Amino acid sequence: MSPAQQTLLAAGEASEHRPLIISLFAVFVVATLVITVWAGRQTKDAADFYAGGRQFSAFQNGLAVSGDYMSAASFLGIAGAIALFGYDGFLYSIGFLVAWLVALLLVAEPLRNSGRYTMGDVLAYRMRQRPVRTAAGTSTIVVSIFYLLAQMAGAGVLVSLLLGITSDAGKILIVALVGVLMIVYVSIGGMKGTTWVQMVKAVLLIGGTLLITFLVLLKFNFNISDLLGTAAENSGKGAAFLEPGLQYGATGTSKLDFISLGIALVLGTAGLPHILIRFYTVPNAKAARKSVNWAIGIIGGFYLMTIALGFGAAALISQDEIIASNPSGNTAAPLLALHLGGVDSAWGAILLATISAVAFATILAVVAGLTLASSSSFAHDIYANVIRKGQATGAEEVRAARWATVFIGVVSIGLGALARDLNVAGLVALAFAVAASANLPTILYSLFWKRFTTQGALWSIYGGLIVAVGLVLFSPVVSGDPKAMFPGVDFAWFPLKNPGIISIPFGFFMGWLGTVLSKEEPDTGKYAELEVRSLTGTGAH
């Protein structure tokens, strides 16, 4: 029996360990459902459903933001990327962390002051309501679904590893289960339930990662040099494993792909809808700013620990074993937990089950946040303000959001089933690219450019969105690659796996071009109001 088969046997086939694994999963799912039902009973109106009644403190929101941000990509995808590609994999950690500085410096406080529930509120303040809200809602839903793909893929590989499920049908069933759970969380709990689940999940994730980091360092007597050296040797790639270029340096195209990835990661966070709506759950802009500070501290500590997760997996597990479990390395972190406890031991099974339950908690919390962002945008921007022209009651909005949750859940299940073998960190990077292409230019222009017009906003959102999504569809992520979503066909003419280097500047350019070609006179009075409001908080909800 190969090492990979032995690991999979210990992880999922051993009947004496399976009850433990299922029990831990069941405990978490039941606990989070209890929290959701409790929070749902306190959700009285639209403000409670969309923004949790704006009752969360800066620390609570910082914890929830961390829980929302540290997704399956962070825990499973980055660990797998580092385990397979060394230094190049760690670049994801750097990009995800640096991105928070953009969010803190440019959008957190002005956005909290300027909007009410969604990104569309900020744009509609000085633009024509219906076209801008339609565009903002469309963009939010597309970005959220891209991000949901990664979480669904992570859920599929994780539970498949634990329960020994190897069939495609079984993996698709797991993706469907996660989709159903996320629909329940959002429909019942709204923002209050989602926030509490994210806070609990953040504590669990930091605790689990600290434990694994401690055990890895203990294994190497807290000598990081030994850890890195062993990882390089065990990877079979030698010194190249610790140097740039293993994944992104072989050709000119791969170097360009790396630059594109870096731009998308750094600029994407400030345009992610599920992160942006978190700023509305605190009572004022000062709390929004403080919550971002808390989030940076928590997230920064976590991404430092991904070094131990990824390089620990590379040092203690063979590359063949990691790839046999999942071609993109998504199961490296759970396998590391198993090896640290002992592949054939009860401790190994306990550690595997614990870390995997934490990873599953991560996925459930993030998919709830994403679904809430997209369903809120549909209900508040498209249904209430476009279809009903501002005449919908709060109860009708919330009902529309719940129906949107079901629709988005079904779409995500279908696409997540197709993306189950892709690296989840790479999938999230695509969502970052789309967010930075469509949302970020429009937000920045709206907040800081007096001349910006409705036409500029529409050209920016739709231009960035169409180009980003179009380039992804014709990239090696979808076809023409053994690890693509459709590996059996090849219609990829765009060579890069991330479109950010083209689509993000294009989004900014289209916003500028649409504005200078527009015959519409910008409402300078409204801009002056927005400027005062965004900078001081005067008149903020």
Secondary structure as a PSIPRED ss2 file (coil, helix, strand):
# PSIPRED VFORMAT (PSIPRED V4.0)

   1 M C   1.000  0.000  0.000
   2 S C   1.000  0.000  0.000
   3 P H   0.000  1.000  0.000
   4 A H   0.000  1.000  0.000
   5 Q H   0.000  1.000  0.000
   6 Q H   0.000  1.000  0.000
   7 T H   0.000  1.000  0.000
   8 L H   0.000  1.000  0.000
   9 L H   0.000  1.000  0.000
  10 A H   0.000  1.000  0.000
  11 A H   0.000  1.000  0.000
  12 G H   0.000  1.000  0.000
  13 E H   0.000  1.000  0.000
  14 A C   1.000  0.000  0.000
  15 S C   1.000  0.000  0.000
  16 E C   1.000  0.000  0.000
  17 H C   1.000  0.000  0.000
  18 R H   0.000  1.000  0.000
  19 P H   0.000  1.000  0.000
  20 L H   0.000  1.000  0.000
  21 I H   0.000  1.000  0.000
  22 I H   0.000  1.000  0.000
  23 S H   0.000  1.000  0.000
  24 L H   0.000  1.000  0.000
  25 F H   0.000  1.000  0.000
  26 A H   0.000  1.000  0.000
  27 V H   0.000  1.000  0.000
  28 F H   0.000  1.000  0.000
  29 V H   0.000  1.000  0.000
  30 V H   0.000  1.000  0.000
  31 A H   0.000  1.000  0.000
  32 T H   0.000  1.000  0.000
  33 L H   0.000  1.000  0.000
  34 V H   0.000  1.000  0.000
  35 I H   0.000  1.000  0.000
  36 T H   0.000  1.000  0.000
  37 V H   0.000  1.000  0.000
  38 W H   0.000  1.000  0.000
  39 A H   0.000  1.000  0.000
  40 G H   0.000  1.000  0.000
  41 R H   0.000  1.000  0.000
  42 Q C   1.000  0.000  0.000
  43 T C   1.000  0.000  0.000
  44 K C   1.000  0.000  0.000
  45 D C   1.000  0.000  0.000
  46 A H   0.000  1.000  0.000
  47 A H   0.000  1.000  0.000
  48 D H   0.000  1.000  0.000
  49 F H   0.000  1.000  0.000
  50 Y H   0.000  1.000  0.000
  51 A H   0.000  1.000  0.000
  52 G H   0.000  1.000  0.000
  53 G H   0.000  1.000  0.000
  54 R H   0.000  1.000  0.000
  55 Q C   1.000  0.000  0.000
  56 F C   1.000  0.000  0.000
  57 S C   1.000  0.000  0.000
  58 A H   0.000  1.000  0.000
  59 F H   0.000  1.000  0.000
  60 Q H   0.000  1.000  0.000
  61 N H   0.000  1.000  0.000
  62 G H   0.000  1.000  0.000
  63 L H   0.000  1.000  0.000
  64 A H   0.000  1.000  0.000
  65 V H   0.000  1.000  0.000
  66 S H   0.000  1.000  0.000
  67 G H   0.000  1.000  0.000
  68 D H   0.000  1.000  0.000
  69 Y H   0.000  1.000  0.000
  70 M C   1.000  0.000  0.000
  71 S C   1.000  0.000  0.000
  72 A H   0.000  1.000  0.000
  73 A H   0.000  1.000  0.000
  74 S H   0.000  1.000  0.000
  75 F H   0.000  1.000  0.000
  76 L H   0.000  1.000  0.000
  77 G H   0.000  1.000  0.000
  78 I H   0.000  1.000  0.000
  79 A H   0.000  1.000  0.000
  80 G H   0.000  1.000  0.000
  81 A H   0.000  1.000  0.000
  82 I H   0.000  1.000  0.000
  83 A H   0.000  1.000  0.000
  84 L H   0.000  1.000  0.000
  85 F H   0.000  1.000  0.000
  86 G C   1.000  0.000  0.000
  87 Y H   0.000  1.000  0.000
  88 D H   0.000  1.000  0.000
  89 G H   0.000  1.000  0.000
  90 F H   0.000  1.000  0.000
  91 L H   0.000  1.000  0.000
  92 Y H   0.000  1.000  0.000
  93 S H   0.000  1.000  0.000
  94 I H   0.000  1.000  0.000
  95 G H   0.000  1.000  0.000
  96 F H   0.000  1.000  0.000
  97 L H   0.000  1.000  0.000
  98 V H   0.000  1.000  0.000
  99 A H   0.000  1.000  0.000
 100 W H   0.000  1.000  0.000
 101 L H   0.000  1.000  0.000
 102 V H   0.000  1.000  0.000
 103 A H   0.000  1.000  0.000
 104 L H   0.000  1.000  0.000
 105 L H   0.000  1.000  0.000
 106 L H   0.000  1.000  0.000
 107 V H   0.000  1.000  0.000
 108 A H   0.000  1.000  0.000
 109 E H   0.000  1.000  0.000
 110 P H   0.000  1.000  0.000
 111 L H   0.000  1.000  0.000
 112 R H   0.000  1.000  0.000
 113 N H   0.000  1.000  0.000
 114 S H   0.000  1.000  0.000
 115 G C   1.000  0.000  0.000
 116 R C   1.000  0.000  0.000
 117 Y C   1.000  0.000  0.000
 118 T C   1.000  0.000  0.000
 119 M H   0.000  1.000  0.000
 120 G H   0.000  1.000  0.000
 121 D H   0.000  1.000  0.000
 122 V H   0.000  1.000  0.000
 123 L H   0.000  1.000  0.000
 124 A H   0.000  1.000  0.000
 125 Y C   1.000  0.000  0.000
 126 R C   1.000  0.000  0.000
 127 M C   1.000  0.000  0.000
 128 R C   1.000  0.000  0.000
 129 Q H   0.000  1.000  0.000
 130 R H   0.000  1.000  0.000
 131 P H   0.000  1.000  0.000
 132 V H   0.000  1.000  0.000
 133 R H   0.000  1.000  0.000
 134 T H   0.000  1.000  0.000
 135 A H   0.000  1.000  0.000
 136 A H   0.000  1.000  0.000
 137 G H   0.000  1.000  0.000
 138 T H   0.000  1.000  0.000
 139 S H   0.000  1.000  0.000
 140 T H   0.000  1.000  0.000
 141 I H   0.000  1.000  0.000
 142 V H   0.000  1.000  0.000
 143 V H   0.000  1.000  0.000
 144 S H   0.000  1.000  0.000
 145 I H   0.000  1.000  0.000
 146 F H   0.000  1.000  0.000
 147 Y H   0.000  1.000  0.000
 148 L H   0.000  1.000  0.000
 149 L H   0.000  1.000  0.000
 150 A H   0.000  1.000  0.000
 151 Q H   0.000  1.000  0.000
 152 M H   0.000  1.000  0.000
 153 A H   0.000  1.000  0.000
 154 G H   0.000  1.000  0.000
 155 A H   0.000  1.000  0.000
 156 G H   0.000  1.000  0.000
 157 V H   0.000  1.000  0.000
 158 L H   0.000  1.000  0.000
 159 V H   0.000  1.000  0.000
 160 S H   0.000  1.000  0.000
 161 L H   0.000  1.000  0.000
 162 L H   0.000  1.000  0.000
 163 L H   0.000  1.000  0.000
 164 G C   1.000  0.000  0.000
 165 I C   1.000  0.000  0.000
 166 T C   1.000  0.000  0.000
 167 S C   1.000  0.000  0.000
 168 D H   0.000  1.000  0.000
 169 A H   0.000  1.000  0.000
 170 G H   0.000  1.000  0.000
 171 K H   0.000  1.000  0.000
 172 I H   0.000  1.000  0.000
 173 L H   0.000  1.000  0.000
 174 I H   0.000  1.000  0.000
 175 V H   0.000  1.000  0.000
 176 A H   0.000  1.000  0.000
 177 L H   0.000  1.000  0.000
 178 V H   0.000  1.000  0.000
 179 G H   0.000  1.000  0.000
 180 V H   0.000  1.000  0.000
 181 L H   0.000  1.000  0.000
 182 M H   0.000  1.000  0.000
 183 I H   0.000  1.000  0.000
 184 V H   0.000  1.000  0.000
 185 Y H   0.000  1.000  0.000
 186 V H   0.000  1.000  0.000
 187 S H   0.000  1.000  0.000
 188 I H   0.000  1.000  0.000
 189 G H   0.000  1.000  0.000
 190 G H   0.000  1.000  0.000
 191 M H   0.000  1.000  0.000
 192 K H   0.000  1.000  0.000
 193 G H   0.000  1.000  0.000
 194 T H   0.000  1.000  0.000
 195 T H   0.000  1.000  0.000
 196 W H   0.000  1.000  0.000
 197 V H   0.000  1.000  0.000
 198 Q H   0.000  1.000  0.000
 199 M H   0.000  1.000  0.000
 200 V H   0.000  1.000  0.000
 201 K H   0.000  1.000  0.000
 202 A H   0.000  1.000  0.000
 203 V H   0.000  1.000  0.000
 204 L H   0.000  1.000  0.000
 205 L H   0.000  1.000  0.000
 206 I H   0.000  1.000  0.000
 207 G H   0.000  1.000  0.000
 208 G H   0.000  1.000  0.000
 209 T H   0.000  1.000  0.000
 210 L H   0.000  1.000  0.000
 211 L H   0.000  1.000  0.000
 212 I H   0.000  1.000  0.000
 213 T H   0.000  1.000  0.000
 214 F H   0.000  1.000  0.000
 215 L H   0.000  1.000  0.000
 216 V H   0.000  1.000  0.000
 217 L H   0.000  1.000  0.000
 218 L H   0.000  1.000  0.000
 219 K H   0.000  1.000  0.000
 220 F C   1.000  0.000  0.000
 221 N C   1.000  0.000  0.000
 222 F C   1.000  0.000  0.000
 223 N C   1.000  0.000  0.000
 224 I H   0.000  1.000  0.000
 225 S H   0.000  1.000  0.000
 226 D H   0.000  1.000  0.000
 227 L H   0.000  1.000  0.000
 228 L H   0.000  1.000  0.000
 229 G H   0.000  1.000  0.000
 230 T H   0.000  1.000  0.000
 231 A H   0.000  1.000  0.000
 232 A H   0.000  1.000  0.000
 233 E H   0.000  1.000  0.000
 234 N H   0.000  1.000  0.000
 235 S H   0.000  1.000  0.000
 236 G C   1.000  0.000  0.000
 237 K C   1.000  0.000  0.000
 238 G H   0.000  1.000  0.000
 239 A H   0.000  1.000  0.000
 240 A H   0.000  1.000  0.000
 241 F H   0.000  1.000  0.000
 242 L H   0.000  1.000  0.000
 243 E C   1.000  0.000  0.000
 244 P C   1.000  0.000  0.000
 245 G C   1.000  0.000  0.000
 246 L C   1.000  0.000  0.000
 247 Q C   1.000  0.000  0.000
 248 Y C   1.000  0.000  0.000
 249 G C   1.000  0.000  0.000
 250 A C   1.000  0.000  0.000
 251 T C   1.000  0.000  0.000
 252 G H   0.000  1.000  0.000
 253 T H   0.000  1.000  0.000
 254 S H   0.000  1.000  0.000
 255 K H   0.000  1.000  0.000
 256 L H   0.000  1.000  0.000
 257 D H   0.000  1.000  0.000
 258 F H   0.000  1.000  0.000
 259 I H   0.000  1.000  0.000
 260 S H   0.000  1.000  0.000
 261 L H   0.000  1.000  0.000
 262 G H   0.000  1.000  0.000
 263 I H   0.000  1.000  0.000
 264 A H   0.000  1.000  0.000
 265 L H   0.000  1.000  0.000
 266 V H   0.000  1.000  0.000
 267 L H   0.000  1.000  0.000
 268 G H   0.000  1.000  0.000
 269 T H   0.000  1.000  0.000
 270 A H   0.000  1.000  0.000
 271 G H   0.000  1.000  0.000
 272 L C   1.000  0.000  0.000
 273 P H   0.000  1.000  0.000
 274 H H   0.000  1.000  0.000
 275 I H   0.000  1.000  0.000
 276 L H   0.000  1.000  0.000
 277 I H   0.000  1.000  0.000
 278 R H   0.000  1.000  0.000
 279 F H   0.000  1.000  0.000
 280 Y H   0.000  1.000  0.000
 281 T H   0.000  1.000  0.000
 282 V C   1.000  0.000  0.000
 283 P C   1.000  0.000  0.000
 284 N C   1.000  0.000  0.000
 285 A H   0.000  1.000  0.000
 286 K H   0.000  1.000  0.000
 287 A H   0.000  1.000  0.000
 288 A H   0.000  1.000  0.000
 289 R H   0.000  1.000  0.000
 290 K H   0.000  1.000  0.000
 291 S H   0.000  1.000  0.000
 292 V H   0.000  1.000  0.000
 293 N H   0.000  1.000  0.000
 294 W H   0.000  1.000  0.000
 295 A H   0.000  1.000  0.000
 296 I H   0.000  1.000  0.000
 297 G H   0.000  1.000  0.000
 298 I H   0.000  1.000  0.000
 299 I H   0.000  1.000  0.000
 300 G H   0.000  1.000  0.000
 301 G H   0.000  1.000  0.000
 302 F H   0.000  1.000  0.000
 303 Y H   0.000  1.000  0.000
 304 L H   0.000  1.000  0.000
 305 M H   0.000  1.000  0.000
 306 T H   0.000  1.000  0.000
 307 I H   0.000  1.000  0.000
 308 A H   0.000  1.000  0.000
 309 L H   0.000  1.000  0.000
 310 G H   0.000  1.000  0.000
 311 F H   0.000  1.000  0.000
 312 G H   0.000  1.000  0.000
 313 A H   0.000  1.000  0.000
 314 A H   0.000  1.000  0.000
 315 A H   0.000  1.000  0.000
 316 L H   0.000  1.000  0.000
 317 I C   1.000  0.000  0.000
 318 S C   1.000  0.000  0.000
 319 Q H   0.000  1.000  0.000
 320 D H   0.000  1.000  0.000
 321 E H   0.000  1.000  0.000
 322 I H   0.000  1.000  0.000
 323 I H   0.000  1.000  0.000
 324 A H   0.000  1.000  0.000
 325 S H   0.000  1.000  0.000
 326 N C   1.000  0.000  0.000
 327 P C   1.000  0.000  0.000
 328 S C   1.000  0.000  0.000
 329 G C   1.000  0.000  0.000
 330 N C   1.000  0.000  0.000
 331 T C   1.000  0.000  0.000
 332 A H   0.000  1.000  0.000
 333 A H   0.000  1.000  0.000
 334 P H   0.000  1.000  0.000
 335 L H   0.000  1.000  0.000
 336 L H   0.000  1.000  0.000
 337 A H   0.000  1.000  0.000
 338 L H   0.000  1.000  0.000
 339 H H   0.000  1.000  0.000
 340 L H   0.000  1.000  0.000
 341 G H   0.000  1.000  0.000
 342 G C   1.000  0.000  0.000
 343 V C   1.000  0.000  0.000
 344 D C   1.000  0.000  0.000
 345 S C   1.000  0.000  0.000
 346 A H   0.000  1.000  0.000
 347 W H   0.000  1.000  0.000
 348 G H   0.000  1.000  0.000
 349 A H   0.000  1.000  0.000
 350 I H   0.000  1.000  0.000
 351 L H   0.000  1.000  0.000
 352 L H   0.000  1.000  0.000
 353 A H   0.000  1.000  0.000
 354 T H   0.000  1.000  0.000
 355 I H   0.000  1.000  0.000
 356 S H   0.000  1.000  0.000
 357 A H   0.000  1.000  0.000
 358 V H   0.000  1.000  0.000
 359 A H   0.000  1.000  0.000
 360 F H   0.000  1.000  0.000
 361 A H   0.000  1.000  0.000
 362 T H   0.000  1.000  0.000
 363 I H   0.000  1.000  0.000
 364 L H   0.000  1.000  0.000
 365 A H   0.000  1.000  0.000
 366 V H   0.000  1.000  0.000
 367 V H   0.000  1.000  0.000
 368 A H   0.000  1.000  0.000
 369 G H   0.000  1.000  0.000
 370 L H   0.000  1.000  0.000
 371 T H   0.000  1.000  0.000
 372 L H   0.000  1.000  0.000
 373 A H   0.000  1.000  0.000
 374 S H   0.000  1.000  0.000
 375 S H   0.000  1.000  0.000
 376 S H   0.000  1.000  0.000
 377 S H   0.000  1.000  0.000
 378 F H   0.000  1.000  0.000
 379 A H   0.000  1.000  0.000
 380 H H   0.000  1.000  0.000
 381 D H   0.000  1.000  0.000
 382 I H   0.000  1.000  0.000
 383 Y H   0.000  1.000  0.000
 384 A H   0.000  1.000  0.000
 385 N H   0.000  1.000  0.000
 386 V H   0.000  1.000  0.000
 387 I H   0.000  1.000  0.000
 388 R C   1.000  0.000  0.000
 389 K C   1.000  0.000  0.000
 390 G C   1.000  0.000  0.000
 391 Q C   1.000  0.000  0.000
 392 A C   1.000  0.000  0.000
 393 T C   1.000  0.000  0.000
 394 G H   0.000  1.000  0.000
 395 A H   0.000  1.000  0.000
 396 E H   0.000  1.000  0.000
 397 E H   0.000  1.000  0.000
 398 V H   0.000  1.000  0.000
 399 R H   0.000  1.000  0.000
 400 A H   0.000  1.000  0.000
 401 A H   0.000  1.000  0.000
 402 R H   0.000  1.000  0.000
 403 W H   0.000  1.000  0.000
 404 A H   0.000  1.000  0.000
 405 T H   0.000  1.000  0.000
 406 V H   0.000  1.000  0.000
 407 F H   0.000  1.000  0.000
 408 I H   0.000  1.000  0.000
 409 G H   0.000  1.000  0.000
 410 V H   0.000  1.000  0.000
 411 V H   0.000  1.000  0.000
 412 S H   0.000  1.000  0.000
 413 I H   0.000  1.000  0.000
 414 G H   0.000  1.000  0.000
 415 L H   0.000  1.000  0.000
 416 G H   0.000  1.000  0.000
 417 A H   0.000  1.000  0.000
 418 L H   0.000  1.000  0.000
 419 A C   1.000  0.000  0.000
 420 R C   1.000  0.000  0.000
 421 D C   1.000  0.000  0.000
 422 L C   1.000  0.000  0.000
 423 N C   1.000  0.000  0.000
 424 V H   0.000  1.000  0.000
 425 A H   0.000  1.000  0.000
 426 G H   0.000  1.000  0.000
 427 L H   0.000  1.000  0.000
 428 V H   0.000  1.000  0.000
 429 A H   0.000  1.000  0.000
 430 L H   0.000  1.000  0.000
 431 A H   0.000  1.000  0.000
 432 F H   0.000  1.000  0.000
 433 A H   0.000  1.000  0.000
 434 V H   0.000  1.000  0.000
 435 A H   0.000  1.000  0.000
 436 A H   0.000  1.000  0.000
 437 S H   0.000  1.000  0.000
 438 A H   0.000  1.000  0.000
 439 N C   1.000  0.000  0.000
 440 L H   0.000  1.000  0.000
 441 P H   0.000  1.000  0.000
 442 T H   0.000  1.000  0.000
 443 I H   0.000  1.000  0.000
 444 L H   0.000  1.000  0.000
 445 Y H   0.000  1.000  0.000
 446 S H   0.000  1.000  0.000
 447 L H   0.000  1.000  0.000
 448 F H   0.000  1.000  0.000
 449 W C   1.000  0.000  0.000
 450 K C   1.000  0.000  0.000
 451 R C   1.000  0.000  0.000
 452 F C   1.000  0.000  0.000
 453 T C   1.000  0.000  0.000
 454 T H   0.000  1.000  0.000
 455 Q H   0.000  1.000  0.000
 456 G H   0.000  1.000  0.000
 457 A H   0.000  1.000  0.000
 458 L H   0.000  1.000  0.000
 459 W H   0.000  1.000  0.000
 460 S H   0.000  1.000  0.000
 461 I H   0.000  1.000  0.000
 462 Y H   0.000  1.000  0.000
 463 G H   0.000  1.000  0.000
 464 G H   0.000  1.000  0.000
 465 L H   0.000  1.000  0.000
 466 I H   0.000  1.000  0.000
 467 V H   0.000  1.000  0.000
 468 A H   0.000  1.000  0.000
 469 V H   0.000  1.000  0.000
 470 G H   0.000  1.000  0.000
 471 L H   0.000  1.000  0.000
 472 V H   0.000  1.000  0.000
 473 L H   0.000  1.000  0.000
 474 F C   1.000  0.000  0.000
 475 S C   1.000  0.000  0.000
 476 P C   1.000  0.000  0.000
 477 V C   1.000  0.000  0.000
 478 V C   1.000  0.000  0.000
 479 S E   0.000  0.000  1.000
 480 G C   1.000  0.000  0.000
 481 D C   1.000  0.000  0.000
 482 P C   1.000  0.000  0.000
 483 K C   1.000  0.000  0.000
 484 A C   1.000  0.000  0.000
 485 M C   1.000  0.000  0.000
 486 F E   0.000  0.000  1.000
 487 P C   1.000  0.000  0.000
 488 G C   1.000  0.000  0.000
 489 V C   1.000  0.000  0.000
 490 D C   1.000  0.000  0.000
 491 F C   1.000  0.000  0.000
 492 A C   1.000  0.000  0.000
 493 W C   1.000  0.000  0.000
 494 F C   1.000  0.000  0.000
 495 P C   1.000  0.000  0.000
 496 L C   1.000  0.000  0.000
 497 K C   1.000  0.000  0.000
 498 N C   1.000  0.000  0.000
 499 P C   1.000  0.000  0.000
 500 G H   0.000  1.000  0.000
 501 I H   0.000  1.000  0.000
 502 I H   0.000  1.000  0.000
 503 S H   0.000  1.000  0.000
 504 I H   0.000  1.000  0.000
 505 P H   0.000  1.000  0.000
 506 F H   0.000  1.000  0.000
 507 G H   0.000  1.000  0.000
 508 F H   0.000  1.000  0.000
 509 F H   0.000  1.000  0.000
 510 M H   0.000  1.000  0.000
 511 G H   0.000  1.000  0.000
 512 W H   0.000  1.000  0.000
 513 L H   0.000  1.000  0.000
 514 G H   0.000  1.000  0.000
 515 T H   0.000  1.000  0.000
 516 V H   0.000  1.000  0.000
 517 L C   1.000  0.000  0.000
 518 S C   1.000  0.000  0.000
 519 K C   1.000  0.000  0.000
 520 E C   1.000  0.000  0.000
 521 E C   1.000  0.000  0.000
 522 P C   1.000  0.000  0.000
 523 D C   1.000  0.000  0.000
 524 T H   0.000  1.000  0.000
 525 G H   0.000  1.000  0.000
 526 K H   0.000  1.000  0.000
 527 Y H   0.000  1.000  0.000
 528 A H   0.000  1.000  0.000
 529 E H   0.000  1.000  0.000
 530 L H   0.000  1.000  0.000
 531 E H   0.000  1.000  0.000
 532 V H   0.000  1.000  0.000
 533 R H   0.000  1.000  0.000
 534 S H   0.000  1.000  0.000
 535 L H   0.000  1.000  0.000
 536 T H   0.000  1.000  0.000
 537 G C   1.000  0.000  0.000
 538 T C   1.000  0.000  0.000
 539 G C   1.000  0.000  0.000
 540 A C   1.000  0.000  0.000
 541 H C   1.000  0.000  0.000
